[in-house]
Amino acid sequence: MKKYKNRERFLLVLLGTLLLQSCGLFREVPHRPVLSEDERAEYSRHLGIPLEGKEDPALIREVAGWIGTPYRYGGTSHSGVDCSGFIGHVYRNVYGINLPRTTAAIASDAGRVSRRRLSEGDLVFFRTKSRWRISHAGIYLGNGYFVHASSSRGVIVSSLEEPYYSRRYARGGRFRGRVRR
């Protein structure tokens, strides 16, 4: 009789565990690496923005490696890059996503995200040449900052609050399935 009670107890515990797991109570949270204190301080200085340490290290490392790269229309390398070439490289290297080559095509393919719902890694689009056509893009880093290939200064970090970008802001964009590699 005792043998059956232990088996019943074991089965009840097993069944309860399976039920709790299916409800998500014991769901394993994937570990996301974080920047060390030294890295955070170094990248904050290099990017010229305050980092909290919660940022995606792969994204921060990748964009930091591009800071200061000169602008070159149609460029896709560290010797010269335009905005769509820059974000294309970052997305491929960090998220494993191949983006279209032009800013207009990227904007067309990206899902819309309101400005207040932007999150790290989202794209930001601007109308710099006309009131109707999106002609510039960058990658949102959080806290109102984005990184982009400026035609006058190369790859830099800017604030969405700067009057030039604030007036020309068109919308945010996000690609489904964007996960860190």
ABEGO torsion letter per residue (X at the ends): XAAAAAAAAAAAAAAAAAAAAAAGAABBBBBBBBBBAAAAAAAAAAAGBBBAGABBAAAAAAAAAABGBBBBBGBABAAEBBAAAAAAAAAAAAAGBBBBABAAAAAAABBBBBAAABBBGBBBBBBAABAABBABBBBBAEGGBBBBBBAAAEBBBBBAABAAAAAABABBBBBBGBBBX
